[in-house]
C-alpha cells in the first residue's frame, strides 16, 4: 500500500526555477514555467484519478485493517499502481521539468520500498504487519514526501 493511507499535509512549495540561457529572461521564464506547469498539471491529474481509485479499491485507504484484508486488496492495488506508472511514462517531460520528474521518481522508489516492506510483513502475519505499520508513524517527514510536495505535485500523488 502507498502513503495515500498516510496522506500528509505537507505544504506545497512551488520549486520552479528558470534556467539561465541565451534568450531574454522574460521569454525563458514564461516558456520554462509554462512547460513545468503543463507537466505538473498532467501528472497531478493522473494522481487525482489514482487516489480516487485507490481509495475505492482499498475501501477507504486505511492501513489499520486486518492483514487478510490488506492481502486481499493487494493485487488490485498493484494493478492500479502499474497502470499509473505506464500513464505517467507517457507524459512528456520538458527539460525545464527535469527536477520535478526527478522528485517524482525519488518518491516512487521510496513508495515501492515501503510497499515491499508492508507486503513482506503482511505475509509474515498480523503481528509483523502491525509492527511495520506502527513503525511508519514518522513517515510524513521523509524527504521523498517533502520533495514531492516541494516540486509542485498534489498531495494526491502520494497515492502512488
DOPATOR-596610 format. One record per residue: y negated, z negated, x of N, C-alpha, C in turn; residue number from 1; residue in three letters. Coordinates in steps of 0.1 Angstrom, whole numbers, plus 5000, padded with zeros to 4 digits. Layout:
BEGIN
<site n_c2="Y" n_c3="Z" n_c1="X" ca_c2="Y" ca_c3="Z" ca_c1="X" c_c2="Y" c_c3="Z" c_c1="X" seq="NUM" type="ALA"/>
...
This chain:
BEGIN
<site n_c2="5012" n_c3="5000" n_c1="5008" ca_c2="5000" ca_c3="5000" ca_c1="5000" c_c2="4988" c_c3="5000" c_c1="5009" seq="1" type="UNK"/>
<site n_c2="4977" n_c3="5004" n_c1="5004" ca_c2="4965" ca_c3="5006" ca_c1="5011" c_c2="4955" c_c3="4995" c_c1="5008" seq="2" type="UNK"/>
<site n_c2="4944" n_c3="4994" n_c1="5016" ca_c2="4934" ca_c3="4984" ca_c1="5014" c_c2="4926" c_c3="4986" c_c1="5001" seq="3" type="UNK"/>
<site n_c2="4931" n_c3="4995" n_c1="4992" ca_c2="4924" ca_c3="4996" ca_c1="4979" c_c2="4927" c_c3="4983" c_c1="4972" seq="4" type="UNK"/>
<site n_c2="4937" n_c3="4976" n_c1="4976" ca_c2="4940" ca_c3="4963" ca_c1="4970" c_c2="4932" c_c3="4952" c_c1="4975" seq="5" type="UNK"/>
<site n_c2="4925" n_c3="4955" n_c1="4986" ca_c2="4916" ca_c3="4945" ca_c1="4992" c_c2="4902" c_c3="4952" c_c1="4993" seq="6" type="UNK"/>
<site n_c2="4898" n_c3="4958" n_c1="4982" ca_c2="4886" ca_c3="4965" ca_c1="4982" c_c2="4875" c_c3="4956" c_c1="4987" seq="7" type="UNK"/>
<site n_c2="4868" n_c3="4961" n_c1="4997" ca_c2="4858" ca_c3="4953" ca_c1="5004" c_c2="4845" c_c3="4958" c_c1="5000" seq="8" type="UNK"/>
<site n_c2="4836" n_c3="4949" n_c1="4999" ca_c2="4822" ca_c3="4953" ca_c1="4996" c_c2="4814" c_c3="4953" c_c1="5009" seq="9" type="UNK"/>
<site n_c2="4817" n_c3="4962" n_c1="5017" ca_c2="4810" ca_c3="4964" ca_c1="5030" c_c2="4798" c_c3="4973" c_c1="5027" seq="10" type="UNK"/>
<site n_c2="4787" n_c3="4969" n_c1="5030" ca_c2="4775" ca_c3="4977" ca_c1="5027" c_c2="4776" c_c3="4991" c_c1="5034" seq="11" type="UNK"/>
<site n_c2="4774" n_c3="5001" n_c1="5027" ca_c2="4774" ca_c3="5015" ca_c1="5032" c_c2="4761" c_c3="5017" c_c1="5039" seq="12" type="UNK"/>
<site n_c2="4762" n_c3="5019" n_c1="5052" ca_c2="4751" ca_c3="5023" ca_c1="5060" c_c2="4752" c_c3="5037" c_c1="5065" seq="13" type="UNK"/>
<site n_c2="4743" n_c3="5045" n_c1="5061" ca_c2="4744" ca_c3="5059" ca_c1="5065" c_c2="4742" c_c3="5060" c_c1="5080" seq="14" type="UNK"/>
<site n_c2="4752" n_c3="5065" n_c1="5087" ca_c2="4751" ca_c3="5066" ca_c1="5101" c_c2="4749" c_c3="5080" c_c1="5106" seq="15" type="UNK"/>
<site n_c2="4739" n_c3="5087" n_c1="5101" ca_c2="4737" ca_c3="5101" ca_c1="5104" c_c2="4728" c_c3="5102" c_c1="5116" seq="16" type="UNK"/>
<site n_c2="4730" n_c3="5111" n_c1="5124" ca_c2="4721" ca_c3="5114" ca_c1="5135" c_c2="4721" c_c3="5129" c_c1="5137" seq="17" type="UNK"/>
<site n_c2="4709" n_c3="5134" n_c1="5138" ca_c2="4709" ca_c3="5149" ca_c1="5141" c_c2="4711" c_c3="5151" c_c1="5155" seq="18" type="UNK"/>
<site n_c2="4717" n_c3="5162" n_c1="5159" ca_c2="4719" ca_c3="5164" ca_c1="5173" c_c2="4707" c_c3="5171" c_c1="5178" seq="19" type="UNK"/>
<site n_c2="4704" n_c3="5168" n_c1="5190" ca_c2="4693" ca_c3="5174" ca_c1="5197" c_c2="4697" c_c3="5189" c_c1="5200" seq="20" type="UNK"/>
<site n_c2="4687" n_c3="5197" n_c1="5202" ca_c2="4691" ca_c3="5211" ca_c1="5204" c_c2="4679" c_c3="5219" c_c1="5206" seq="21" type="UNK"/>
<site n_c2="4681" n_c3="5232" n_c1="5204" ca_c2="4670" ca_c3="5241" ca_c1="5207" c_c2="4662" c_c3="5244" c_c1="5194" seq="22" type="UNK"/>
<site n_c2="4667" n_c3="5242" n_c1="5183" ca_c2="4659" ca_c3="5245" ca_c1="5171" c_c2="4648" c_c3="5235" c_c1="5168" seq="23" type="UNK"/>
<site n_c2="4640" n_c3="5237" n_c1="5159" ca_c2="4630" ca_c3="5227" ca_c1="5156" c_c2="4636" c_c3="5215" c_c1="5150" seq="24" type="UNK"/>
<site n_c2="4631" n_c3="5203" n_c1="5153" ca_c2="4638" ca_c3="5191" ca_c1="5148" c_c2="4639" c_c3="5191" c_c1="5133" seq="25" type="UNK"/>
<site n_c2="4629" n_c3="5196" n_c1="5125" ca_c2="4629" ca_c3="5196" ca_c1="5111" c_c2="4641" c_c3="5205" c_c1="5106" seq="26" type="UNK"/>
<site n_c2="4643" n_c3="5217" n_c1="5111" ca_c2="4654" ca_c3="5225" ca_c1="5107" c_c2="4667" c_c3="5219" c_c1="5111" seq="27" type="UNK"/>
<site n_c2="4668" n_c3="5214" n_c1="5123" ca_c2="4681" ca_c3="5209" ca_c1="5128" c_c2="4685" c_c3="5197" c_c1="5120" seq="28" type="UNK"/>
<site n_c2="4675" n_c3="5188" n_c1="5117" ca_c2="4679" ca_c3="5176" ca_c1="5109" c_c2="4683" c_c3="5180" c_c1="5095" seq="29" type="UNK"/>
<site n_c2="4676" n_c3="5189" n_c1="5088" ca_c2="4679" ca_c3="5192" ca_c1="5075" c_c2="4693" c_c3="5199" c_c1="5074" seq="30" type="UNK"/>
<site n_c2="4695" n_c3="5208" n_c1="5084" ca_c2="4708" ca_c3="5215" ca_c1="5084" c_c2="4719" c_c3="5206" c_c1="5087" seq="31" type="UNK"/>
<site n_c2="4718" n_c3="5197" n_c1="5097" ca_c2="4728" ca_c3="5188" ca_c1="5101" c_c2="4731" c_c3="5178" c_c1="5090" seq="32" type="UNK"/>
<site n_c2="4720" n_c3="5172" n_c1="5085" ca_c2="4721" ca_c3="5162" ca_c1="5074" c_c2="4727" c_c3="5168" c_c1="5062" seq="33" type="UNK"/>
<site n_c2="4724" n_c3="5181" n_c1="5058" ca_c2="4729" ca_c3="5187" ca_c1="5047" c_c2="4744" c_c3="5190" c_c1="5048" seq="34" type="UNK"/>
<site n_c2="4748" n_c3="5194" n_c1="5060" ca_c2="4763" ca_c3="5196" ca_c1="5062" c_c2="4771" c_c3="5183" c_c1="5062" seq="35" type="UNK"/>
<site n_c2="4765" n_c3="5173" n_c1="5068" ca_c2="4771" ca_c3="5160" ca_c1="5067" c_c2="4773" c_c3="5155" c_c1="5053" seq="36" type="UNK"/>
<site n_c2="4762" n_c3="5156" n_c1="5045" ca_c2="4762" ca_c3="5152" ca_c1="5031" c_c2="4772" c_c3="5160" c_c1="5023" seq="37" type="UNK"/>
<site n_c2="4773" n_c3="5173" n_c1="5026" ca_c2="4783" ca_c3="5182" ca_c1="5019" c_c2="4797" c_c3="5177" c_c1="5022" seq="38" type="UNK"/>
<site n_c2="4800" n_c3="5174" n_c1="5035" ca_c2="4813" ca_c3="5169" ca_c1="5039" c_c2="4816" c_c3="5156" c_c1="5032" seq="39" type="UNK"/>
<site n_c2="4807" n_c3="5146" n_c1="5033" ca_c2="4809" ca_c3="5133" ca_c1="5027" c_c2="4811" c_c3="5134" c_c1="5012" seq="40" type="UNK"/>
<site n_c2="4803" n_c3="5143" n_c1="5006" ca_c2="4804" ca_c3="5144" ca_c1="4991" c_c2="4818" c_c3="5150" c_c1="4987" seq="41" type="UNK"/>
<site n_c2="4823" n_c3="5159" n_c1="4995" ca_c2="4837" ca_c3="5165" ca_c1="4992" c_c2="4847" c_c3="5154" c_c1="4994" seq="42" type="UNK"/>
<site n_c2="4847" n_c3="5147" n_c1="5005" ca_c2="4857" ca_c3="5137" ca_c1="5008" c_c2="4856" c_c3="5125" c_c1="4998" seq="43" type="UNK"/>
<site n_c2="4844" n_c3="5121" n_c1="4996" ca_c2="4842" ca_c3="5110" ca_c1="4986" c_c2="4847" c_c3="5113" c_c1="4972" seq="44" type="UNK"/>
<site n_c2="4845" n_c3="5126" n_c1="4968" ca_c2="4851" ca_c3="5130" ca_c1="4955" c_c2="4866" c_c3="5129" c_c1="4955" seq="45" type="UNK"/>
<site n_c2="4872" n_c3="5133" n_c1="4966" ca_c2="4887" ca_c3="5131" ca_c1="4967" c_c2="4891" c_c3="5117" c_c1="4967" seq="46" type="UNK"/>
<site n_c2="4883" n_c3="5108" n_c1="4974" ca_c2="4886" ca_c3="5094" ca_c1="4974" c_c2="4885" c_c3="5088" c_c1="4961" seq="47" type="UNK"/>
<site n_c2="4875" n_c3="5092" n_c1="4953" ca_c2="4873" ca_c3="5086" ca_c1="4940" c_c2="4885" c_c3="5090" c_c1="4931" seq="48" type="UNK"/>
<site n_c2="4890" n_c3="5102" n_c1="4932" ca_c2="4901" ca_c3="5106" ca_c1="4924" c_c2="4914" c_c3="5099" c_c1="4929" seq="49" type="UNK"/>
<site n_c2="4915" n_c3="5097" n_c1="4942" ca_c2="4927" ca_c3="5090" ca_c1="4947" c_c2="4927" c_c3="5075" c_c1="4942" seq="50" type="UNK"/>
<site n_c2="4916" n_c3="5069" n_c1="4943" ca_c2="4915" ca_c3="5055" ca_c1="4939" c_c2="4920" c_c3="5053" c_c1="4925" seq="51" type="UNK"/>
<site n_c2="4915" n_c3="5062" n_c1="4916" ca_c2="4919" ca_c3="5061" ca_c1="4902" c_c2="4934" c_c3="5063" c_c1="4900" seq="52" type="UNK"/>
<site n_c2="4940" n_c3="5072" n_c1="4907" ca_c2="4954" ca_c3="5075" ca_c1="4906" c_c2="4962" c_c3="5063" c_c1="4912" seq="53" type="UNK"/>
<site n_c2="4958" n_c3="5058" n_c1="4924" ca_c2="4965" ca_c3="5047" ca_c1="4930" c_c2="4965" c_c3="5034" c_c1="4921" seq="54" type="UNK"/>
<site n_c2="4954" n_c3="5032" n_c1="4915" ca_c2="4953" ca_c3="5020" ca_c1="4905" c_c2="4962" c_c3="5022" c_c1="4894" seq="55" type="UNK"/>
<site n_c2="4963" n_c3="5035" n_c1="4889" ca_c2="4972" ca_c3="5038" ca_c1="4878" c_c2="4987" c_c3="5036" c_c1="4882" seq="56" type="UNK"/>
<site n_c2="4991" n_c3="5042" n_c1="4893" ca_c2="5005" ca_c3="5041" ca_c1="4898" c_c2="5009" c_c3="5027" c_c1="4901" seq="57" type="UNK"/>
<site n_c2="4999" n_c3="5019" n_c1="4906" ca_c2="5003" ca_c3="5005" ca_c1="4910" c_c2="5000" c_c3="4995" c_c1="4900" seq="58" type="UNK"/>
<site n_c2="4996" n_c3="5000" n_c1="4888" ca_c2="4994" ca_c3="4991" ca_c1="4876" c_c2="4983" c_c3="4981" c_c1="4879" seq="59" type="UNK"/>
<site n_c2="4972" n_c3="4986" n_c1="4885" ca_c2="4961" ca_c3="4977" ca_c1="4888" c_c2="4957" c_c3="4975" c_c1="4902" seq="60" type="UNK"/>
<site n_c2="4966" n_c3="4978" n_c1="4911" ca_c2="4963" ca_c3="4978" ca_c1="4925" c_c2="4964" c_c3="4965" c_c1="4933" seq="61" type="UNK"/>
<site n_c2="4970" n_c3="4955" n_c1="4926" ca_c2="4971" ca_c3="4942" ca_c1="4933" c_c2="4983" c_c3="4941" c_c1="4942" seq="62" type="UNK"/>
<site n_c2="4982" n_c3="4935" n_c1="4953" ca_c2="4994" ca_c3="4932" ca_c1="4962" c_c2="5001" c_c3="4919" c_c1="4958" seq="63" type="UNK"/>
<site n_c2="4995" n_c3="4912" n_c1="4950" ca_c2="5001" ca_c3="4899" ca_c1="4945" c_c2="5011" c_c3="4902" c_c1="4934" seq="64" type="UNK"/>
<site n_c2="5022" n_c3="4909" n_c1="4938" ca_c2="5032" ca_c3="4913" ca_c1="4928" c_c2="5046" c_c3="4910" c_c1="4934" seq="65" type="UNK"/>
<site n_c2="5056" n_c3="4909" n_c1="4926" ca_c2="5069" ca_c3="4907" ca_c1="4932" c_c2="5073" c_c3="4919" c_c1="4941" seq="66" type="UNK"/>
<site n_c2="5080" n_c3="4916" n_c1="4952" ca_c2="5084" ca_c3="4926" ca_c1="4962" c_c2="5091" c_c3="4937" c_c1="4955" seq="67" type="UNK"/>
<site n_c2="5099" n_c3="4935" n_c1="4945" ca_c2="5107" ca_c3="4946" ca_c1="4939" c_c2="5097" c_c3="4955" c_c1="4932" seq="68" type="UNK"/>
<site n_c2="5086" n_c3="4950" n_c1="4926" ca_c2="5076" ca_c3="4959" ca_c1="4920" c_c2="5069" c_c3="4968" c_c1="4931" seq="69" type="UNK"/>
<site n_c2="5066" n_c3="4961" n_c1="4942" ca_c2="5059" ca_c3="4968" ca_c1="4953" c_c2="5069" c_c3="4980" c_c1="4958" seq="70" type="UNK"/>
<site n_c2="5081" n_c3="4977" n_c1="4960" ca_c2="5091" ca_c3="4987" ca_c1="4965" c_c2="5093" c_c3="4998" c_c1="4955" seq="71" type="UNK"/>
<site n_c2="5092" n_c3="4995" n_c1="4942" ca_c2="5094" ca_c3="5005" ca_c1="4932" c_c2="5082" c_c3="5014" c_c1="4931" seq="72" type="UNK"/>
<site n_c2="5070" n_c3="5009" n_c1="4934" ca_c2="5058" ca_c3="5017" ca_c1="4934" c_c2="5056" c_c3="5026" c_c1="4946" seq="73" type="UNK"/>
<site n_c2="5063" n_c3="5022" n_c1="4957" ca_c2="5060" ca_c3="5028" ca_c1="4970" c_c2="5062" c_c3="5043" c_c1="4970" seq="74" type="UNK"/>
<site n_c2="5073" n_c3="5049" n_c1="4965" ca_c2="5075" ca_c3="5063" ca_c1="4965" c_c2="5063" c_c3="5071" c_c1="4959" seq="75" type="UNK"/>
<site n_c2="5059" n_c3="5067" n_c1="4947" ca_c2="5048" ca_c3="5074" ca_c1="4940" c_c2="5035" c_c3="5072" c_c1="4948" seq="76" type="UNK"/>
<site n_c2="5033" n_c3="5060" n_c1="4953" ca_c2="5021" ca_c3="5058" ca_c1="4961" c_c2="5021" c_c3="5066" c_c1="4974" seq="77" type="UNK"/>
<site n_c2="5032" n_c3="5067" n_c1="4981" ca_c2="5033" ca_c3="5075" ca_c1="4993" c_c2="5030" c_c3="5090" c_c1="4990" seq="78" type="UNK"/>
<site n_c2="5034" n_c3="5095" n_c1="4978" ca_c2="5032" ca_c3="5109" ca_c1="4975" c_c2="5017" c_c3="5111" c_c1="4972" seq="79" type="UNK"/>
<site n_c2="5010" n_c3="5101" n_c1="4966" ca_c2="4996" ca_c3="5102" ca_c1="4964" c_c2="4988" c_c3="5103" c_c1="4977" seq="80" type="UNK"/>
<site n_c2="4992" n_c3="5095" n_c1="4987" ca_c2="4986" ca_c3="5095" ca_c1="5000" c_c2="4988" c_c3="5108" c_c1="5007" seq="81" type="UNK"/>
<site n_c2="5000" n_c3="5113" n_c1="5007" ca_c2="5003" ca_c3="5126" ca_c1="5013" c_c2="4995" c_c3="5137" c_c1="5007" seq="82" type="UNK"/>
<site n_c2="4995" n_c3="5137" n_c1="4994" ca_c2="4987" ca_c3="5148" ca_c1="4987" c_c2="4972" c_c3="5147" c_c1="4991" seq="83" type="UNK"/>
<site n_c2="4967" n_c3="5135" n_c1="4991" ca_c2="4953" ca_c3="5133" ca_c1="4995" c_c2="4951" c_c3="5138" c_c1="5009" seq="84" type="UNK"/>
<site n_c2="4959" n_c3="5134" n_c1="5018" ca_c2="4958" ca_c3="5139" ca_c1="5032" c_c2="4957" c_c3="5154" c_c1="5033" seq="85" type="UNK"/>
<site n_c2="4966" n_c3="5160" n_c1="5025" ca_c2="4966" ca_c3="5175" ca_c1="5025" c_c2="4953" c_c3="5181" c_c1="5020" seq="86" type="UNK"/>
<site n_c2="4947" n_c3="5174" n_c1="5010" ca_c2="4935" ca_c3="5179" ca_c1="5004" c_c2="4923" c_c3="5177" c_c1="5014" seq="87" type="UNK"/>
<site n_c2="4923" n_c3="5165" n_c1="5020" ca_c2="4912" ca_c3="5163" ca_c1="5030" c_c2="4913" c_c3="5172" c_c1="5042" seq="88" type="UNK"/>
<site n_c2="4925" n_c3="5176" n_c1="5046" ca_c2="4927" ca_c3="5185" ca_c1="5057" c_c2="4921" c_c3="5199" c_c1="5054" seq="89" type="UNK"/>
<site n_c2="4919" n_c3="5202" n_c1="5041" ca_c2="4913" ca_c3="5215" ca_c1="5037" c_c2="4898" c_c3="5215" c_c1="5037" seq="90" type="UNK"/>
<site n_c2="4892" n_c3="5203" n_c1="5037" ca_c2="4877" ca_c3="5201" ca_c1="5037" c_c2="4872" c_c3="5205" c_c1="5051" seq="91" type="UNK"/>
<site n_c2="4863" n_c3="5215" n_c1="5051" ca_c2="4857" ca_c3="5219" ca_c1="5064" c_c2="4849" c_c3="5208" c_c1="5070" seq="92" type="UNK"/>
<site n_c2="4851" n_c3="5206" n_c1="5083" ca_c2="4843" ca_c3="5196" ca_c1="5090" c_c2="4833" c_c3="5203" c_c1="5098" seq="93" type="UNK"/>
<site n_c2="4820" n_c3="5202" n_c1="5094" ca_c2="4810" ca_c3="5208" ca_c1="5102" c_c2="4808" c_c3="5200" c_c1="5115" seq="94" type="UNK"/>
<site n_c2="4803" n_c3="5207" n_c1="5125" ca_c2="4801" ca_c3="5200" ca_c1="5138" c_c2="4792" c_c3="5187" c_c1="5137" seq="95" type="UNK"/>
<site n_c2="4783" n_c3="5187" n_c1="5128" ca_c2="4774" ca_c3="5175" ca_c1="5126" c_c2="4782" c_c3="5164" c_c1="5119" seq="96" type="UNK"/>
<site n_c2="4793" n_c3="5166" n_c1="5114" ca_c2="4801" ca_c3="5156" ca_c1="5107" c_c2="4813" c_c3="5151" c_c1="5115" seq="97" type="UNK"/>
<site n_c2="4814" n_c3="5154" n_c1="5127" ca_c2="4825" ca_c3="5150" ca_c1="5136" c_c2="4826" c_c3="5135" c_c1="5137" seq="98" type="UNK"/>
<site n_c2="4815" n_c3="5128" n_c1="5137" ca_c2="4816" ca_c3="5113" ca_c1="5138" c_c2="4822" c_c3="5108" c_c1="5125" seq="99" type="UNK"/>
<site n_c2="4817" n_c3="5113" n_c1="5114" ca_c2="4823" ca_c3="5109" ca_c1="5101" c_c2="4838" c_c3="5112" c_c1="5100" seq="100" type="UNK"/>
<site n_c2="4841" n_c3="5124" n_c1="5104" ca_c2="4856" ca_c3="5128" ca_c1="5103" c_c2="4864" c_c3="5118" c_c1="5113" seq="101" type="UNK"/>
<site n_c2="4858" n_c3="5115" n_c1="5124" ca_c2="4865" ca_c3="5106" ca_c1="5133" c_c2="4866" c_c3="5092" c_c1="5127" seq="102" type="UNK"/>
<site n_c2="4856" n_c3="5087" n_c1="5120" ca_c2="4857" ca_c3="5074" ca_c1="5113" c_c2="4868" c_c3="5074" c_c1="5103" seq="103" type="UNK"/>
<site n_c2="4869" n_c3="5085" n_c1="5095" ca_c2="4880" ca_c3="5086" ca_c1="5085" c_c2="4893" c_c3="5086" c_c1="5092" seq="104" type="UNK"/>
<site n_c2="4895" n_c3="5094" n_c1="5103" ca_c2="4908" ca_c3="5094" ca_c1="5110" c_c2="4912" c_c3="5081" c_c1="5115" seq="105" type="UNK"/>
<site n_c2="4902" n_c3="5073" n_c1="5121" ca_c2="4905" ca_c3="5060" ca_c1="5126" c_c2="4909" c_c3="5051" c_c1="5114" seq="106" type="UNK"/>
<site n_c2="4903" n_c3="5052" n_c1="5103" ca_c2="4907" ca_c3="5044" ca_c1="5091" c_c2="4921" c_c3="5048" c_c1="5087" seq="107" type="UNK"/>
<site n_c2="4924" n_c3="5060" n_c1="5086" ca_c2="4937" ca_c3="5065" ca_c1="5081" c_c2="4948" c_c3="5059" c_c1="5091" seq="108" type="UNK"/>
<site n_c2="4946" n_c3="5060" n_c1="5104" ca_c2="4956" ca_c3="5054" ca_c1="5113" c_c2="4957" c_c3="5039" c_c1="5110" seq="109" type="UNK"/>
<site n_c2="4946" n_c3="5032" n_c1="5108" ca_c2="4947" ca_c3="5017" ca_c1="5105" c_c2="4954" c_c3="5015" c_c1="5092" seq="110" type="UNK"/>
<site n_c2="4951" n_c3="5023" n_c1="5082" ca_c2="4958" ca_c3="5021" ca_c1="5069" c_c2="4973" c_c3="5024" c_c1="5070" seq="111" type="UNK"/>
<site n_c2="4976" n_c3="5035" n_c1="5077" ca_c2="4990" ca_c3="5038" ca_c1="5079" c_c2="4998" c_c3="5027" c_c1="5086" seq="112" type="UNK"/>
<site n_c2="4992" n_c3="5021" n_c1="5096" ca_c2="4998" ca_c3="5010" ca_c1="5103" c_c2="5000" c_c3="4998" c_c1="5094" seq="113" type="UNK"/>
<site n_c2="4990" n_c3="4995" n_c1="5086" ca_c2="4990" ca_c3="4984" ca_c1="5076" c_c2="5001" c_c3="4986" c_c1="5066" seq="114" type="UNK"/>
<site n_c2="5002" n_c3="4999" n_c1="5061" ca_c2="5012" ca_c3="5002" ca_c1="5051" c_c2="5026" c_c3="5000" c_c1="5057" seq="115" type="UNK"/>
<site n_c2="5028" n_c3="5004" n_c1="5070" ca_c2="5041" ca_c3="5003" ca_c1="5076" c_c2="5045" c_c3="4988" c_c1="5078" seq="116" type="UNK"/>
<site n_c2="5035" n_c3="4980" n_c1="5081" ca_c2="5038" ca_c3="4966" ca_c1="5082" c_c2="5042" c_c3="4960" c_c1="5069" seq="117" type="UNK"/>
<site n_c2="5035" n_c3="4964" n_c1="5058" ca_c2="5038" ca_c3="4959" ca_c1="5045" c_c2="5051" c_c3="4963" c_c1="5040" seq="118" type="UNK"/>
<site n_c2="5054" n_c3="4976" n_c1="5042" ca_c2="5067" ca_c3="4981" ca_c1="5038" c_c2="5079" c_c3="4974" c_c1="5046" seq="119" type="UNK"/>
<site n_c2="5077" n_c3="4973" n_c1="5059" ca_c2="5088" ca_c3="4966" ca_c1="5067" c_c2="5090" c_c3="4952" c_c1="5062" seq="120" type="UNK"/>
<site n_c2="5079" n_c3="4945" n_c1="5059" ca_c2="5080" ca_c3="4931" ca_c1="5054" c_c2="5087" c_c3="4931" c_c1="5041" seq="121" type="UNK"/>
<site n_c2="5083" n_c3="4940" n_c1="5032" ca_c2="5089" ca_c3="4940" ca_c1="5018" c_c2="5104" c_c3="4943" c_c1="5019" seq="122" type="UNK"/>
<site n_c2="5108" n_c3="4951" n_c1="5028" ca_c2="5122" ca_c3="4954" ca_c1="5030" c_c2="5130" c_c3="4942" c_c1="5035" seq="123" type="UNK"/>
<site n_c2="5123" n_c3="4933" n_c1="5041" ca_c2="5130" ca_c3="4920" ca_c1="5046" c_c2="5131" c_c3="4910" c_c1="5035" seq="124" type="UNK"/>
<site n_c2="5123" n_c3="4912" n_c1="5025" ca_c2="5124" ca_c3="4903" ca_c1="5013" c_c2="5111" c_c3="4897" c_c1="5009" seq="125" type="UNK"/>
<site n_c2="5112" n_c3="4889" n_c1="4999" ca_c2="5100" ca_c3="4883" ca_c1="4992" c_c2="5092" c_c3="4874" c_c1="5002" seq="126" type="UNK"/>
<site n_c2="5099" n_c3="4866" n_c1="5010" ca_c2="5092" ca_c3="4857" ca_c1="5019" c_c2="5084" c_c3="4864" c_c1="5029" seq="127" type="UNK"/>
<site n_c2="5090" n_c3="4874" n_c1="5035" ca_c2="5084" ca_c3="4882" ca_c1="5046" c_c2="5072" c_c3="4890" c_c1="5040" seq="128" type="UNK"/>
<site n_c2="5074" n_c3="4895" n_c1="5028" ca_c2="5063" ca_c3="4903" ca_c1="5022" c_c2="5051" c_c3="4893" c_c1="5019" seq="129" type="UNK"/>
<site n_c2="5054" n_c3="4882" n_c1="5013" ca_c2="5043" ca_c3="4872" ca_c1="5010" c_c2="5036" c_c3="4868" c_c1="5023" seq="130" type="UNK"/>
<site n_c2="5044" n_c3="4866" n_c1="5034" ca_c2="5038" ca_c3="4862" ca_c1="5046" c_c2="5028" c_c3="4874" c_c1="5052" seq="131" type="UNK"/>
<site n_c2="5033" n_c3="4886" n_c1="5050" ca_c2="5025" ca_c3="4897" ca_c1="5055" c_c2="5012" c_c3="4898" c_c1="5047" seq="132" type="UNK"/>
<site n_c2="5013" n_c3="4897" n_c1="5034" ca_c2="5001" ca_c3="4898" ca_c1="5025" c_c2="4992" c_c3="4887" c_c1="5029" seq="133" type="UNK"/>
<site n_c2="4997" n_c3="4875" n_c1="5031" ca_c2="4989" ca_c3="4863" ca_c1="5034" c_c2="4982" c_c3="4865" c_c1="5048" seq="134" type="UNK"/>
<site n_c2="4988" n_c3="4872" n_c1="5057" ca_c2="4982" ca_c3="4874" ca_c1="5070" c_c2="4970" c_c3="4884" c_c1="5070" seq="135" type="UNK"/>
<site n_c2="4969" n_c3="4890" n_c1="5059" ca_c2="4958" ca_c3="4901" ca_c1="5057" c_c2="4945" c_c3="4895" c_c1="5052" seq="136" type="UNK"/>
<site n_c2="4944" n_c3="4882" n_c1="5051" ca_c2="4932" ca_c3="4876" ca_c1="5045" c_c2="4919" c_c3="4881" c_c1="5051" seq="137" type="UNK"/>
<site n_c2="4918" n_c3="4883" n_c1="5064" ca_c2="4906" ca_c3="4887" ca_c1="5071" c_c2="4905" c_c3="4902" c_c1="5073" seq="138" type="UNK"/>
<site n_c2="4912" n_c3="4910" n_c1="5066" ca_c2="4913" ca_c3="4924" ca_c1="5068" c_c2="4899" c_c3="4931" c_c1="5066" seq="139" type="UNK"/>
<site n_c2="4891" n_c3="4925" n_c1="5057" ca_c2="4879" ca_c3="4932" ca_c1="5053" c_c2="4869" c_c3="4933" c_c1="5065" seq="140" type="UNK"/>
<site n_c2="4872" n_c3="4925" n_c1="5076" ca_c2="4863" ca_c3="4925" ca_c1="5088" c_c2="4868" c_c3="4935" c_c1="5098" seq="141" type="UNK"/>
<site n_c2="4879" n_c3="4942" n_c1="5095" ca_c2="4884" ca_c3="4951" ca_c1="5105" c_c2="4874" c_c3="4962" c_c1="5108" seq="142" type="UNK"/>
<site n_c2="4873" n_c3="4966" n_c1="5121" ca_c2="4863" ca_c3="4976" ca_c1="5125" c_c2="4866" c_c3="4990" c_c1="5118" seq="143" type="UNK"/>
<site n_c2="4878" n_c3="4993" n_c1="5115" ca_c2="4881" ca_c3="5006" ca_c1="5109" c_c2="4875" c_c3="5006" c_c1="5095" seq="144" type="UNK"/>
<site n_c2="4875" n_c3="4995" n_c1="5088" ca_c2="4869" ca_c3="4995" ca_c1="5074" c_c2="4854" c_c3="4995" c_c1="5075" seq="145" type="UNK"/>
<site n_c2="4848" n_c3="4988" n_c1="5085" ca_c2="4834" ca_c3="4988" ca_c1="5087" c_c2="4829" c_c3="5002" c_c1="5091" seq="146" type="UNK"/>
<site n_c2="4837" n_c3="5008" n_c1="5100" ca_c2="4833" ca_c3="5022" ca_c1="5104" c_c2="4834" c_c3="5032" c_c1="5093" seq="147" type="UNK"/>
<site n_c2="4843" n_c3="5031" n_c1="5084" ca_c2="4844" ca_c3="5040" ca_c1="5073" c_c2="4832" c_c3="5039" c_c1="5064" seq="148" type="UNK"/>
<site n_c2="4828" n_c3="5027" n_c1="5062" ca_c2="4816" ca_c3="5024" ca_c1="5053" c_c2="4803" c_c3="5029" c_c1="5061" seq="149" type="UNK"/>
<site n_c2="4802" n_c3="5025" n_c1="5073" ca_c2="4790" ca_c3="5029" ca_c1="5081" c_c2="4789" c_c3="5044" c_c1="5082" seq="150" type="UNK"/>
<site n_c2="4800" n_c3="5051" n_c1="5082" ca_c2="4799" ca_c3="5066" ca_c1="5083" c_c2="4794" c_c3="5072" c_c1="5070" seq="151" type="UNK"/>
<site n_c2="4794" n_c3="5065" n_c1="5059" ca_c2="4788" ca_c3="5070" ca_c1="5047" c_c2="4799" c_c3="5073" c_c1="5036" seq="152" type="UNK"/>
<site n_c2="4811" n_c3="5068" n_c1="5038" ca_c2="4822" ca_c3="5070" ca_c1="5029" c_c2="4821" c_c3="5060" c_c1="5018" seq="153" type="UNK"/>
<site n_c2="4825" n_c3="5064" n_c1="5006" ca_c2="4825" ca_c3="5054" ca_c1="4994" c_c2="4836" c_c3="5044" c_c1="4997" seq="154" type="UNK"/>
<site n_c2="4835" n_c3="5032" n_c1="4991" ca_c2="4845" ca_c3="5022" ca_c1="4991" c_c2="4858" c_c3="5027" c_c1="4986" seq="155" type="UNK"/>
<site n_c2="4858" n_c3="5037" n_c1="4977" ca_c2="4870" ca_c3="5043" ca_c1="4971" c_c2="4879" c_c3="5049" c_c1="4982" seq="156" type="UNK"/>
<site n_c2="4873" n_c3="5052" n_c1="4993" ca_c2="4881" ca_c3="5058" ca_c1="5004" c_c2="4891" c_c3="5048" c_c1="5010" seq="157" type="UNK"/>
<site n_c2="4889" n_c3="5036" n_c1="5007" ca_c2="4898" ca_c3="5025" ca_c1="5011" c_c2="4911" c_c3="5026" c_c1="5003" seq="158" type="UNK"/>
<site n_c2="4911" n_c3="5034" n_c1="4993" ca_c2="4924" ca_c3="5037" ca_c1="4986" c_c2="4933" c_c3="5044" c_c1="4994" seq="159" type="UNK"/>
<site n_c2="4928" n_c3="5051" n_c1="5004" ca_c2="4937" ca_c3="5058" ca_c1="5013" c_c2="4943" c_c3="5048" c_c1="5023" seq="160" type="UNK"/>
